[in-house]
Amino acid sequence: MKISGKRSYMLSLESVVMTDIVLNMFIFFFISFSLLYTFEPFRAQRLDIKLPKATNTIPMGEEEQLSITLTNEGALYLGKESVTIKDLKSMISLKHKNNPRLSVILRADRLVRFKQVVNILDILSGLGITRLSIAAAPE
């Protein structure tokens, strides 16, 4: 008869280590891809707004146009730069003096109050800008 006073248990940590490695790799790739998506250059240059739909749209030409963007929250951008109404007037006035044939495209979100669009159109009209386009998405 064999009597054993102690039981020896073999503890295996291979599964714990493997799980730890897999989870660390998952976290690394998840953070890497989310950073790549967040700092993508094409995404950083674009302002996402929902344009109103129209049946008669004309594609934009090759000439350089000055873009004014009005977001749903009321933020105003000249190109990619955030501006106020006063700054917008002075900046467009300066660009219009340098280029009298300045072409402006107004990109306003479809949920923007019409009063804000009229204010911008009034500024452009007061500066003597006649080449104006309003952006719309095709239906």
Residue, then its C-alpha position, 0 to 999 in steps of 0.5 A: m500500500k502506497i500512502s502519499g502525504k502530499r498531492s502534487y498538482m501541475l499548474s499549467l499557465e500556457s493558456v493564460v499566457m496565450t490568451d494574454i498575447v492574443l488580447n494584447m495583439f487585438i488591442f494593438f491593432f484596434i488602436s492602430f487602425s482607429l488612429l489611422y482612420t482618425f488621422e487620414p488626410f482625406r478625412a481631415q480635409r473634408l467637412d461633412i455636411k448634408l447638401p440639399k437635393a436638386t434635379n438640375t445640378i451642374p458638375m463643378g468646373e476646373e477653375e478654382q473656386l472659393s468655398i464657403t461652408l455653413t454647417n448645421e450647428g452654425a459653424l462657418y468655414l472659408g475653405k477649411e478655416s473656421v471664420t466668423i461673419k466679420d472675418l468672412k467679409s474681410m477675407i472675401s473682400l481681400k480675395h476679391k480685390n486680388n481676383p475680380r473674377l472670383s468664383v464662390i461656391l456656397r455649401a450649406d447643410r440642408l438643415v441650416r436656417f435660411k436666414q443664415v444663408v441669406n446673410i451670407l448671400d447679402i455679404l457676397s452681394g455687397l462685395g460685388i461678387t457675381r459668380l456664385s454657385i450653391a452646392a446641391a447633391p443630385e437626386 
